[in-house]
Amino acid sequence: MRVNNIYKTYEIDKENELFETLFSGKKIKIEKISSFGQATPADDCYDQEWDEWVLVLRGNAVIRFFEPMEDVVMHEGDFVFIPANKRHRVEYTDPEKITLWLAVHIFND
């Protein structure tokens, strides 16, 4: 049995978000995402065919949801469930410090 740590530090890339798959199975993927000021491009949004549950472990962020339009401000410890086909985008992550996310992707097929 190997023990890992969600807060394990590594070199931070301020230009690109870092995605690390922690676990992957037939119906689930658990991912650690490290953001440093990144946001979804202004002309883009996510429209995923699966459910997603996200938790902000460190930092803060704003997720914009569409239909209806709503900005959800997230701080350390906040989590949200995003149902499949709910259009959204990451509007903001802190450019001064890392925003560390835990994302659980739940595949319905």
N, C-alpha and C positions, 0 to 999 in steps of 0.2 A: 504494500500500500504506500503510495507516494503522497505526501502532504505538500500543498502549494499555498500561496498567500495572495489574496486578491489585491493587496496593497504593495506587492513586490515592485520595487522601483526599477526602472530601466531608463535609458536615454530618451528624453522627450523630444518629439519631432514637432516643432511649432508650426510647420507648414502643412502637415498632413495628420488627419485623425489616424489613430492606431486601433485596429480591430484584432482581438485575440479570442479565438474559439476556446472556451474552457471545457465544454462538453458538447457532443453531438450524437443524437440518436435518430431513430426513424421519425419521431413526431416532435422532437424538441432540439433546440440549439441554444446553449447558454454562452453569451459573449461578453467580454469586457471591452469597453470602448473608452479610449482616452482622447479627449478633445482639448484644444488649447486655442480657443477663439474661433474655431470653425463653425460654420453654419451651412445649411443646405443652400445651394445656389438659388438666387432670387427667382429664376424662371423654372424652378424644378420643385417637385414635392414627392413624397413617398405615397404609394398606393399599393400596399402589400396584400398578397392573397392569403396571408396567415395572421393570426393574432400575435401581439407582442406586449410584453410587460417590461417596463423599464424603471430602474431605480437609480437615482443620483447618489453615489457614495461619497463623492467629494465635489466641491465647486457648486456651480449653479448654471441654469439653462432656462431657455424659453422655448416651448414647443407650440407652434401655431397649428391649430386644427381648422379644417374647412367644413362647411356645410353642417352646422352653422360655424361661422368664423369665431374662434376663441383662442386667446393666448393664455397658455398655462405656464406660470412661473414656477420653476422647480429649484428647491434648495436641497442641501445635504439631508438625506433620509426620505425625501419625497419620492413617491412612485406613482405610476399611472398605467392603466391597462388600455391598450390601443387595439380595438377590434379590427379584424380583417377588412380591407377596403375602406378604411377611414383615412381619407387624405390628410396628410400632415407634413410638416417640415420643421427642422430645427432652426429656429429663428436667431438664437443667440447662445453662445457659450462664452464664459469669461476669458478674455484675452490676456489677463494678468496671472492666472493660475490654472492649473489643470482641472478639467471637469472629468470625473471618472464615473462611467455608467456601468450598470449591470443590465444586460438585455436578455430576456428569455423569449425566444421565438417558438411559437406553438403551431405546428403544422396540422391542419385539419384533415388531410387526406390519409 
